[in-house]
Amino acid sequence: MNRRTLALGLLIPFLLLTAYALVDVGLFGIFAAIFRDSGGLQVGADLVVALILVLTWLIQDARRQDRNPWPWVVLTLIAGSISPLLYLATGKSEAATA
């Protein structure tokens, strides 16, 4: 399975879950859950750490592929994991880069 297929396989259900959460509790409700208790804070902090690691990789990968990384960085700061999944889904296939 190549990374584009994996990214699309994760992106589509994640977008559906995100849409459901936005309809159910709204944007502020999603963030309120993070600050509700120490468990939510830990999950929020874990997400920040994971996205920093992903962005470190994404910037290097985008430069190697002659893609501008900064729109993806900004979108990640706004939309979280959706942006790296879109980056992977829209990139060159592994066969083309090998």
Secondary structure, DSSP 8 states (H G I E B T S, - for coil): --HHHHHHHHHHHHHHHHHHHHHHHHHHHHHHHHTSSHHHHHHHHHHHHHHHHHHHHHHHHHHHTT---HHHHHHHHHHTTHHHHHHHHHS--HHHH-
